[in-house]
Amino acid sequence: MKKLLKITVTVVAVLLVVVLTAPMFLRGKIAEVVRTEANAMLVPRLDFERLGISLLRHFPNASLELKGVTLVGVGSFEGDTIASVGRLSVVVDPWSLLGDDGLEVRKMLVSRPDLRAHKHSDGRVNWELMKPSEEQPAAEEVSPEEPADGEASAFRLSVRDFRIDDALLSYVDDSTRTVFRTALPMLRLRGDFSAAQSDLDLRLRTSATTFSSGVVTLLSDAEIELRADVSADLEQSRFELRDNMLRLNAIQATLDGWAQLDDDAVAMDLRLGCDRVEFKDVLSLIPAFYTRNYRGLSASGELTLALWAKGELRGAELPAFGLELGVREGGFQYASLPKSVSDINIEARVSNPGGVMDRTVVDIPTFGLRMGDNSLSATFYGTSLVSDPQLRATLEGKLDLADIGEVYPLDKEVSLKGLIRADLSAAGRMSDVEQRRYEQISASGHFVVENVDAQLPGLPEIRLKRAAAGISPQSMTLGELTLTVGGSDLAANGQLTDYIDYLLRGATLSGRLYVNSKLLDLNEILASLSACDTTEGEAAEEPAAEEAPAGDDAVAGQAVEVPRNLNLSLRTEVEKLLYGKMVIEQLSGEVRVADGTLSLDGLRMKAFDGSLTASGSYSTAADPRRPALAFKLGFTDASYARTFEQLDMVKRIVPLFEKAGGVYSMSLDMKMNLDAAMEPDLMSLDAQGELRSADIRIEQLKAFELLAKTLGNDALSTIRAKDVVIPFAIRQGRVTTQPFDLKMGDVTVTLSGSTGLDQSIDYAAKVALPASATGGVLSKVNVGIGGTFTDPKVTIGVKEAVEEAARNLIDEQVQKLTGGDSLSEAVQKQAEQLREEARKAGEKLVAAAEEQRAKLVEAAKNPIAKLAAEKAGDKLVEEARRQADKLVAEAEAQIDKLASQGE
């Protein structure tokens, strides 16, 4: 007995050790296998922080736990987190792993999942998770094997408890500008999915649900709750709803009926209804009401709602469906405000007999309300909405904007005044609009806005004195528009055509407008738009002080995209325009907007204390985030100083303008891209042109001050030149100039080279100096100017200067020194006299050379000329000594000749 007990204890201990240690030893290997096999099947990359296996935590069940799970995109979604899970826990009956009856999952918990679905505008999606199979099985292999007669399925999945806690879900569709986001605090599903018949229990609750499409927000911070008991026939894939409740904010509805899934279709008979809905509950669906003092809102009236669908959904074929919505005698009032909105009456019906979406009919015969002393009524009817929309609509009413603040709690910073009147009606088919069969279309009415005064947060005050427009089937005529925005004013009139097609289908809007303004302050307007732009999320980074002075960030922001569906011509007259630091006056010309491009034709203006002409284009057709500029500009009598002050681009690529005085004229043909923040991409700038200046003055330029000091000529420290013509080109961030002459008094400088964006300089200069400055020994000096504008480096071509000076002196002076010295006949009588005469003549020659050297050095007035004179004088003396030796040699030769004659 003791032996048996000992054996039993030993076996239990061994099993316990195995149970405790096996998961520890196998965890790493299993984790690597899971990671490798998963990534072999998945397109995105799967990773996790930790994999845990336990046989004791939920004993007698086994559990597997993953922590820190991430699914990261690749390719066009590189680096994007598609999904992440804080903890994934699965509890399994261990005996189901060994048996043939399938897998029994007792519990599954997904904690803190974050799922992010994204669809690009070109149709690519990030939820294509599985890699395509390399080999497709034959058709007969695809169909699952049928179990033998009387044999149950070998797989059984029994989910006792499935839960998701603290989830975040998001869906973004760039093609339709649709955004859906929600927080899912709890989702719980219970049921036995292995049974032929099962009761499924679903509980779901969301918060902060937001849904928007385009610029319209349909839900904002909404709450959704669903409780559903579903009787499921899993063999027939039929699901019957019973005892269900769906709540959206304060509206509670019931969902009844059934749905059955076939291979390629869904048959259904579903009904959604509300027993009784107060009108206040309806307002809870509107974000502007539900998120602002909803508890202080009293409302009257009721809503009726019925939605049903019956038939089959098979591909593009729809079941029959219908929606009926009605509001009768609705009204609301905030307790803190004096006026109410009343007499809200709405009738709306949407119906489709089944088949295709084109058979859908939308009918709103009644839509009306009263707000204080204002009334508004509208109707709408539409059918054949897909193939050839047939529409009929009316709008009539009056709205005093001041009453809005008396019926709805506006922000303290918001103030509205003004009157809007409208009486519009239109009817017709889209095909008639497209084919311009205007006789088949009915459109008439007018729209008038008067004395509007609006103060909105972050925007300058807006005042609209009057705007009046009339419509016909062919066009919308803007009779007048008088508007001020902050300090800017605008007056316009003109005509727009194809406006119906534009409003209904986004087709191209054409027209011609005449725009006039006394002051257009784009700094104020663009700064306000940038501050109110919610798509940016955060303010743009301020540029470095040396690149953009304070004040320029007023116009910084995102690139302005030119709409592709506009074909407008604007005749513009602006007395004064402010943009950045530029002050433009008397601007006039033609501006055209078409196909994503804004074009200028014959634009004239006063700028930089001179005049400017411009033609060219600003285009976002190729890439909205990198606008392309192409302009031909002509400057006449513009100020260097004003140009430097007002254009940051000039500060970066032509800093010379800061030191220049006088005026200039210039022709410029340029192409360049802007970046996403509307800043110039100077590396993309490609330009050529010519700068002309009748009188240019450049003072305190360090490079020329250094040159003047080096050459000992103060005239070079200040450039004062007339009739300067400078051809130039700008490429790869450098301004390159062709050789041009600067005449400064009796000094001429021929200059050529380039300037970089980093203000580096690389110029070659040929300086022609007058004889008075060099003593006649030197006529020109080659100079190299490098470094930067603030720290220039000057190099002098000393060797070339010395060689030139020496060559000039030897050619000129030696001839003078030796030309008149010949041996006289008297010295030929005696050899001794001949030698003495040759010696004296040579000494005289050398002495004259040394005297000339001293005079040349003394006459040189700058270090370079003095050095050249010294070197040239040395060569002169050396040459004189050679000539003296030659005289002695000639004397000896003559003595020898006399001697031989005497013999």
Steps between C-alpha positions, in 0.01 A plus 500: 500500500778736586678408180185573295452833676863589435466415131179704477657804664803472273284479185287798610813701577652420162177593322479820700859589409426426133183711510686790660820488296391381155341835400813682619731286284270497197387867513788647299488231232122521465512882483754488218295240310182710538679818384666329202194311378271800539730731302529236229124527443440870570573804284560741794759422769377330818691532825431465870684569823428178686332164457383318809378140539350373822342175610424622851364855474152375391543141616373256386494708177805606301563864412706687244570871531659752264602846619597806297376371165559732202417473131699754296447579130754465221537656154279807460389454863857462629522582870123538548360304792202308363411333828632468850378297798604553859416143602346200322402213724345165395386231744454151347374167632822294483313174434349654182857532367541121527159386387330486159199714594663832415620796699312636797592857591378578847595869498661753271600848612633779278617795710579850371490427126557788259386429143568756224357438152622734228406527133711720272347720233633261232313204651785332691397370843701393802276209603616259230675281757554158342761435235360342181541123478779391265300202376127506455339163572278338245133578517416163643763548771355831611168367618511364851477130550156377579484294816397143469137412553414526862841648586507837677735778398852454632523864608305654784554853625322582819559856615381525855608859548648741241582851617662814364589773750611861443524482122566780255377468142559736208432502127632765259410506129702759310300448179167608655644701790313273740618471860360270769642474852363346815601379843365157593507461877329161487396228257393158628377198306391167637390188315589154378607526138546126467135417560246477216267729698631763737391810683743786463513779755660824380568807711672807355554857610699778330585856597650801323375375163575742218397463138559754225476494124662777301452820695180376671520359853211260553592378848722661762581336834188286470416200721380170353370204696380164369344210687411210274375147557537304178360155430756348262451201272867451412434214261268716288686828577175657611484755777180617666495815711300510818488728803743752352572859591703755306570841655663799330548778752151553639313322219408139575371269228414134456638276226297195398501243224738246359790463259632193320839466332536307177818454298469827309194671646335612820125455534334721759183634652607770744314783669627789709245700691460750782201472728507866597779752452496846653629776279772576755630150441527583131708806581741275689613365161610846387852567632441875536216433748621187677840647586376841623286529814271214399351477850387864489300436183125460504322367193153407381369286219549138404679304232377195316754270340461174310771318307461163331677274252356184342647281229846394392828686492692336217798693359369834370138379529326651800203385704194720514539761772330806634547781748233731636586790724262756642521790744178674602477831685856479621672777688775570749626774727800542728410613848758779494384652169197719422380349170410156374486303178148377433270350239759244388315272259680239292379225272762285331476171311762281337380190311630237261289210365809281475755441232753778437582817691385710204139417586527686830264795547568777753203722580494783755169677437513694826784668682421816694572690820465837669778675691376812675357715222673295229362214298659241273341241272649257249406198291701237312426212265752278326498177301727313256780625721765276343430496126341839431392689814166672470472766768250754623570742785373826649629730771321802641558696815651783695764485771612776733844388616463686828223256597743206488667620820156528664400140431837319517782557753790638296851547632567835664744589223231447234273781385265483200286765335340537160212390284479215246204460260457220250230392254642226277358212300652255253393185317646287223706200396876478523522388136333825395755695701791309346366542146413866566136449413407792721148523356428173684621640834315723740708727726406843633517717806729733690730497800576819697731556799510842664680678784678192635739560789672185624764464771639147525787364714837523327362694203500873425164672505292423191258758363287435197313810395304332225512194277231432245478215254236380257477161332384364169551155347805627314676710760521662840547876482677678782359848474713640780721399790642747750710338771759594763715252689694674773680785329444358151216591267368322193241584238399255227244431233473259213337182377547127562388231257454123543432564868231229526734233369767633735277487808355157428794309354806711565540571128695799372366842598562765236457874509647847493529733796615858551675552832604835649663590830653805664695287748560125500698392808588138426713480816195549720278267297749214459607516864135464603442207264814328628391546862157354426629205293414194709669259259846606603465401864783727607653826392770496240852521635643848500785539253845598613549870557761533229275329245169666570467817705219543744182579320547261213347218700172685466467355154660163575268202487408219272512515124188652342353255249341645187171313433495302177128554445518878455529688174482860610633822358549790738571857399681643802555858615666537843628833623717351777592141587703378802670161490783417739711814502408591145294811435343487154301791357288563191473132417299425188472220249332174409501197730373165374427184699469179298602133533678544831706796376482871580634703209597867481482692176625855461508571872636846584579650837713743696748320727842553661473875425488414130267325259456132426337297223424131537362210303513132590330239713459337842395137461408211731380277215800264515551493878281697744771482767769646271354794305688588182579861411589624151528875454644765273564818696611845397627755757542866410677756723462282809688576821775264612427580864122444474550174313737370767265605781187342353621178333656229717607308190721795400659499846596138453631500143599865431620645833691763298170694476529592870807715432380642167354844447322638200245336271505217251302344218488128443349235277452157659370171360465249784362160598482374856309272739358586841490254789194391700529810721506740202872565552725528189705191416803698386686189384227456235533862380604523135522853365684726261487872450684828476551771760546858376592800710573853377658599830596244766658574837630224727657598831643309797536178303765305689642327193574831323622666819753221532592534131556875539723443801703234319556709190545824694228674301212651701296547182427126504328505843188669359345393175349785303433387147279608213327315220558153649359198314520166681377179328432226758355152549374318811533122519557245775486768765772725349480836321754505218592823318665540160806736489396864543691827548486740794659840430593681819677823416829411330474134612325231294400163652384208284304261727349153455410207729221368723322535835351205696202458731745473790625849396826350379666699220733395221594789273789581268587866442739674263594841640645751252705759695611843371868585454475760776430221750787272396766732365439354159645166599169308521181528288270222634462256791309170511301458823312201645215569748381202708365419847164657589351848488559541874848342495656548155840372389698693236790351305727702264673359193849627616705279269313609189524866608878482555563327170295758315674793671848357437422432137377855448800657671767297326349564159477873565788593729788289366452654158520845660816413698695336220371667190745801495814341650759407230877494510660812358780486239736675744504208740590260228856642473625321798389175659522635853285793416258259331466284813456803722235645277310166498522480880372855546216442252397182685510671840291782358247248367472319837478826694220623274312171550535522877385860495198404286419214740496740793269739315256219408480373857447851631223569245301185589214594739360160607670187629434296187637769266802554730572128501466490122732805468764340723497174307499680165785734614707202610463345159583837343829530696581140420447569131718817525786295648470255213519790255806639686675165475408496133669842454816372664494191282452714191796718606724198537386375164585838351844495667567158356394627158734801527781279615467266206490795259819639653679176448 
